[in-house]
């Protein structure tokens, strides 16, 4: 233990503490006395309670306390504080050596018996090694926010109070996440939740996704998910369509070229189908088929016939969409 406290020796410090305690006790007695005076002027009444009599010359409670405060040179709020605390602590329940501040804090304990018992059990002060009341000790008893947080919960609450402003919270969160020792204690689920919250903006989400997918291990693992892979493929298809549409708008001749290619593909497909049948059917001479094989071929012929009818109708009527029944037929359902 150091031999000095501030600018004085340890011994002198202890002397000053003893003297200060005596003064605090005197102050507490004075504050209670002032509170008793305020109570004599304006006794506490239940909410909605009536005045002692119905005459019009009586001041309201606020007016009376304001006049008293003005006459003794203090704020009305101070007088109200004295009056409230004195009312909550009758003379026989007040404890010598316990500051008026502690009495005021413990006054918020609703149940009287609990209030009387609470002040008899001062909390342990690890610094002094003794049981003694402090304002923070009293606040812990009644569940108020302490001025000097000690426990983890108290420190978390203090940080939460200081970061209610979004700009302050954003700066604090940014600084904290730069500390590896902090991020190590964040669970994977919490990290996912934080990233999700931070990427609600589409622009931010796009940038983060691009950065993550540039990491081979991440990209490989991500693409194992069927839904993710399907969505990525769909996105690539949509991007290709958008690119093709833009090219068509800028270069009209491209559409004519595509028409020629698609026409040649269509004619080529028909020719290839006919040529394939012309080559395969003669080779089937002399072969015998089971009834299941014949039925399978007939079903395929039905699909070919439906596709051919669809193509012919599209050429004649300009209707190139598929109805549900035709889709099922072409799929073999």
C-alpha positions as CSV (number, residue, x, y, z in Angstrom):
1,X,0.0,0.0,0.0
2,X,1.3,3.4,-0.9
3,X,2.5,5.8,1.9
4,X,0.8,8.8,0.3
5,X,-2.7,9.6,-0.9
6,X,-2.6,12.5,-3.3
7,X,-0.6,15.2,-1.6
8,X,-0.8,13.9,2.0
9,X,0.6,11.0,3.9
10,X,-1.5,7.9,4.6
11,X,-1.8,8.9,8.2
12,X,-3.0,12.4,7.4
13,X,-5.4,10.9,4.9
14,X,-7.0,8.7,7.5
15,X,-7.4,11.7,9.8
16,X,-9.1,13.6,7.1
17,X,-11.5,10.7,6.3
18,X,-12.5,10.6,10.0
19,X,-13.2,14.3,10.1
20,X,-15.1,14.1,6.8
21,X,-17.3,11.3,8.1
22,X,-18.2,13.5,11.1
23,X,-19.1,16.3,8.8
24,X,-21.1,14.0,6.5
25,X,-23.0,12.8,9.6
26,X,-23.7,16.4,10.5
27,X,-24.8,17.2,7.0
28,X,-27.1,14.1,7.0
29,X,-28.7,15.2,10.2
30,X,-29.2,18.7,8.8
31,X,-30.7,17.4,5.6
32,X,-33.1,15.2,7.5
33,X,-34.0,18.2,9.7
34,X,-34.7,20.3,6.7
35,X,-36.8,17.5,5.2
36,X,-38.8,17.3,8.4
37,X,-39.4,21.0,8.2
38,X,-40.6,20.7,4.6
39,X,-42.9,17.8,5.8
40,X,-44.3,20.0,8.5
41,X,-45.1,22.7,6.0
42,X,-46.5,20.3,3.4
43,X,-47.1,16.7,4.8
44,X,-47.1,13.9,2.2
45,X,-50.5,13.0,0.9
46,X,-51.7,10.1,-1.2
47,X,-52.0,10.8,-4.9
48,X,-55.2,12.8,-5.5
49,X,-55.4,13.5,-1.7
50,X,-57.3,16.6,-0.7
51,X,-56.0,19.7,1.1
52,X,-56.6,20.0,4.8
53,X,-59.5,22.3,4.2
54,X,-61.3,23.7,1.2
55,X,-60.4,27.4,1.6
56,X,-59.1,29.3,-1.4
57,X,-56.2,31.0,0.4
58,X,-54.1,27.9,0.7
59,X,-51.1,27.5,-1.5
60,X,-50.6,24.4,-3.6
61,X,-47.8,22.0,-2.5
62,X,-45.5,23.2,-5.2
63,X,-46.1,26.8,-4.3
64,X,-45.5,26.3,-0.6
65,X,-42.3,24.3,-1.3
66,X,-41.1,26.9,-3.8
67,X,-41.6,29.7,-1.3
68,X,-39.7,27.8,1.4
69,X,-36.9,27.0,-1.1
70,X,-36.7,30.7,-2.1
71,X,-36.6,31.9,1.6
72,X,-33.7,29.6,2.5
73,X,-31.9,30.1,-0.8
74,X,-32.0,26.6,-2.4
75,X,-33.7,25.0,-5.4
76,X,-37.2,23.7,-4.9
77,X,-36.0,20.3,-6.3
78,X,-33.6,20.1,-3.4
79,X,-36.4,20.8,-0.8
80,X,-38.5,18.1,-2.5
81,X,-35.6,15.7,-2.3
82,X,-35.2,16.4,1.5
83,X,-39.0,16.1,2.1
84,X,-39.3,12.8,0.2
85,X,-36.3,11.2,1.9
86,X,-37.4,12.3,5.4
87,X,-40.8,10.9,4.8
88,X,-39.5,7.6,3.6
89,X,-37.1,7.4,6.7
90,X,-38.9,8.1,10.0
91,X,-36.5,9.4,12.7
92,X,-36.2,6.0,14.4
93,X,-35.2,4.3,11.1
94,X,-32.5,6.6,10.1
95,X,-29.0,5.2,10.6
96,X,-26.2,7.3,12.0
97,X,-23.0,7.1,9.9
98,X,-24.9,6.4,6.7
99,X,-25.0,9.4,4.4
100,X,-28.2,11.2,3.4
101,X,-27.4,10.2,-0.2
102,X,-27.6,6.5,0.6
103,X,-30.8,7.0,2.5
104,X,-32.3,8.8,-0.5
105,X,-31.3,6.0,-2.9
106,X,-32.6,3.2,-0.6
107,X,-35.8,5.3,-0.2
108,X,-37.0,3.8,-3.5
109,X,-37.4,0.3,-1.9
110,X,-41.2,0.1,-1.9
111,X,-41.8,-2.3,0.9
112,X,-41.1,-0.7,4.3
113,X,-39.9,-3.9,6.0
114,X,-37.5,-4.6,3.1
115,X,-36.3,-1.0,3.3
116,X,-35.6,-1.1,7.0
117,X,-33.7,-4.5,6.5
118,X,-31.7,-3.2,3.5
119,X,-30.0,-0.4,5.4
120,X,-28.9,-2.8,8.1
121,X,-26.9,-4.9,5.7
122,X,-24.2,-2.8,4.2
123,X,-22.4,-4.4,1.2
124,X,-18.8,-5.5,1.4
125,X,-16.2,-3.1,0.0
126,X,-13.3,-5.0,-1.4
127,X,-11.1,-1.9,-1.4
128,X,-11.4,-1.3,2.3
129,X,-12.1,-4.9,3.3
130,X,-15.1,-3.8,5.4
131,X,-18.8,-3.5,5.1
132,X,-19.8,0.0,4.3
133,X,-22.4,2.0,2.3
134,X,-21.5,3.9,-0.8
135,X,-23.9,5.5,-3.4
136,X,-23.0,2.8,-5.9
137,X,-23.6,0.0,-3.3
138,X,-27.1,1.4,-2.6
139,X,-27.8,1.7,-6.3
140,X,-27.0,-2.0,-6.8
141,X,-29.5,-2.8,-4.1
142,X,-32.3,-1.0,-5.8
143,X,-31.3,-1.8,-9.4
144,X,-30.1,1.6,-10.5
145,X,-27.3,2.3,-12.9
146,X,-24.0,2.8,-11.0
147,X,-21.6,5.6,-11.6
148,X,-18.5,3.3,-11.4
149,X,-19.3,0.0,-13.1
150,X,-17.4,-3.0,-11.7
151,X,-19.1,-6.2,-12.9
152,X,-19.3,-7.2,-16.6
153,X,-23.1,-6.6,-16.7
154,X,-22.6,-3.1,-15.2
155,X,-19.9,-2.2,-17.8
156,X,-22.1,-3.5,-20.6
157,X,-25.0,-1.4,-19.4
158,X,-22.7,1.6,-19.2
159,X,-21.5,1.1,-22.7
160,X,-25.0,0.6,-23.9
161,X,-26.0,3.9,-22.3
162,X,-23.1,5.7,-23.9
163,X,-23.8,4.3,-27.4
164,X,-27.5,5.1,-27.7
165,X,-26.5,7.5,-30.5
166,X,-26.1,5.6,-33.8
167,X,-23.0,7.4,-34.9
168,X,-21.3,6.8,-31.6
169,X,-22.4,3.1,-31.6
170,X,-21.0,2.7,-35.2
171,X,-17.6,4.2,-34.3
172,X,-17.4,2.1,-31.1
173,X,-18.4,-1.1,-32.9
174,X,-15.8,-0.4,-35.6
175,X,-13.0,0.1,-33.1
176,X,-14.0,-3.0,-31.1
177,X,-14.1,-5.3,-34.1
178,X,-10.5,-4.3,-34.9
179,X,-9.4,-6.0,-31.8
180,X,-8.7,-9.8,-32.6
181,X,-9.2,-10.7,-28.9
182,X,-12.7,-9.3,-29.0
183,X,-13.8,-11.0,-32.2
184,X,-12.5,-14.3,-31.0
185,X,-15.2,-14.3,-28.3
186,X,-18.0,-13.7,-30.8
187,X,-19.9,-16.9,-31.6
188,X,-20.3,-17.9,-35.3
189,X,-24.0,-17.4,-35.0
190,X,-23.5,-13.9,-33.7
191,X,-21.0,-13.2,-36.5
192,X,-23.5,-14.3,-39.1
193,X,-26.2,-12.1,-37.5
194,X,-23.9,-9.1,-37.5
195,X,-22.8,-9.6,-41.1
196,X,-26.5,-10.0,-42.1
197,X,-27.4,-6.7,-40.3
198,X,-24.5,-4.9,-41.9
199,X,-25.3,-6.1,-45.4
200,X,-29.0,-5.2,-45.6
201,X,-28.0,-2.5,-48.1
202,X,-27.8,-4.1,-51.5
203,X,-24.6,-2.2,-52.5
204,X,-22.8,-3.3,-49.4
205,X,-24.0,-6.9,-49.8
206,X,-22.8,-7.0,-53.4
207,X,-19.3,-5.7,-52.4
208,X,-19.1,-8.2,-49.5
209,X,-20.3,-11.1,-51.6
210,X,-17.8,-10.3,-54.3
211,X,-14.9,-10.1,-51.8
212,X,-15.9,-13.4,-50.1
213,X,-16.3,-15.4,-53.4
214,X,-12.8,-14.4,-54.4
215,X,-11.6,-16.7,-51.7
216,X,-11.3,-20.2,-53.3
217,X,-12.2,-22.2,-50.1
218,X,-15.3,-20.0,-49.5
219,X,-16.4,-20.1,-53.1
220,X,-16.0,-23.9,-53.3
221,X,-17.9,-24.5,-50.0
222,X,-20.6,-22.1,-50.9
223,X,-21.3,-23.7,-54.3
224,X,-21.9,-27.0,-52.6
225,X,-25.3,-25.7,-51.5
226,X,-27.9,-26.6,-54.1
227,X,-30.0,-23.5,-53.6
228,X,-27.0,-21.2,-53.7
229,X,-25.7,-22.9,-56.9
230,X,-29.2,-22.6,-58.5
231,X,-29.4,-18.9,-57.7
232,X,-25.9,-18.3,-59.0
233,X,-26.7,-20.1,-62.3
234,X,-29.9,-18.2,-62.6
235,X,-28.1,-14.9,-62.0
236,X,-25.5,-15.8,-64.7
237,X,-28.4,-16.6,-67.1
238,X,-30.1,-13.3,-66.3
239,X,-26.9,-11.4,-66.7
240,X,-26.4,-13.1,-70.1
241,X,-29.9,-12.1,-71.2
242,X,-29.4,-8.5,-70.0
243,X,-26.1,-8.3,-71.9
244,X,-27.6,-9.8,-75.0
245,X,-30.5,-7.3,-74.8
246,X,-28.1,-4.4,-74.5
247,X,-26.1,-5.6,-77.5
248,X,-29.4,-5.9,-79.5
249,X,-30.3,-2.3,-78.6
250,X,-26.9,-0.9,-79.6
251,X,-26.4,-3.1,-82.7
252,X,-29.7,-4.0,-84.5
253,X,-27.9,-6.2,-87.0
254,X,-27.2,-8.6,-84.2
255,X,-30.8,-9.6,-84.0
256,X,-30.8,-10.4,-87.7
257,X,-27.7,-12.6,-87.2
258,X,-29.3,-14.4,-84.3
259,X,-32.4,-15.0,-86.4
260,X,-30.3,-16.6,-89.1
261,X,-28.5,-18.8,-86.6
262,X,-31.7,-19.8,-84.9
263,X,-33.3,-20.6,-88.2
264,X,-30.4,-22.7,-89.3
265,X,-30.4,-24.5,-86.0
266,X,-34.2,-25.3,-86.4
267,X,-33.9,-26.5,-89.9
268,X,-30.7,-28.5,-89.0
269,X,-32.5,-30.1,-86.1
270,X,-35.4,-31.3,-88.3
271,X,-33.0,-32.5,-91.0
272,X,-30.8,-34.3,-88.4
273,X,-33.9,-36.0,-86.9
274,X,-35.1,-37.2,-90.3
275,X,-31.6,-38.3,-91.3
276,X,-31.2,-40.2,-88.1
277,X,-34.4,-42.1,-88.6
278,X,-33.5,-42.7,-92.2
279,X,-30.3,-44.4,-91.0
280,X,-31.7,-46.3,-88.0
281,X,-35.1,-47.6,-89.2
282,X,-33.8,-49.8,-92.1
283,X,-31.3,-51.4,-89.7
284,X,-34.2,-52.6,-87.5
285,X,-35.4,-55.1,-90.2
286,X,-35.5,-58.6,-88.8
287,X,-35.4,-57.4,-85.2
288,X,-38.1,-58.3,-82.8
289,X,-39.2,-56.0,-80.0
290,X,-40.9,-56.8,-76.7
291,X,-44.2,-55.3,-75.9
292,X,-42.5,-53.0,-73.3
293,X,-40.0,-51.8,-76.0
294,X,-42.8,-51.1,-78.5
295,X,-44.7,-49.1,-75.9
296,X,-41.7,-47.1,-75.0
297,X,-41.0,-46.2,-78.7
298,X,-44.7,-45.3,-79.1
299,X,-44.5,-42.9,-76.2
300,X,-41.5,-41.3,-77.7
301,X,-43.2,-41.0,-81.1
302,X,-46.1,-39.2,-79.3
303,X,-43.6,-36.7,-77.9
304,X,-42.1,-36.2,-81.3
305,X,-45.5,-35.7,-82.8
306,X,-46.5,-33.2,-80.1
307,X,-43.2,-31.3,-80.6
308,X,-43.8,-31.2,-84.4
309,X,-47.4,-30.0,-84.0
310,X,-46.2,-27.3,-81.6
311,X,-43.5,-26.2,-84.1
312,X,-46.0,-26.1,-87.0
313,X,-48.6,-24.2,-84.9
314,X,-45.9,-21.7,-83.9
315,X,-44.9,-21.1,-87.5
316,X,-48.6,-20.7,-88.6
317,X,-49.9,-18.7,-85.6
318,X,-46.9,-17.0,-84.1
319,X,-47.6,-18.7,-80.7
320,X,-44.3,-19.9,-79.3
321,X,-45.2,-20.4,-75.6
322,X,-45.7,-23.8,-74.0
323,X,-49.0,-24.7,-72.2
324,X,-48.8,-26.9,-69.1
325,X,-50.0,-30.0,-70.8
326,X,-47.5,-29.8,-73.6
327,X,-44.7,-29.2,-71.1
328,X,-45.6,-32.3,-69.2
329,X,-45.8,-34.3,-72.5
330,X,-42.4,-33.1,-73.6
331,X,-40.9,-34.0,-70.2
332,X,-42.4,-37.5,-70.6
333,X,-44.7,-37.1,-67.6
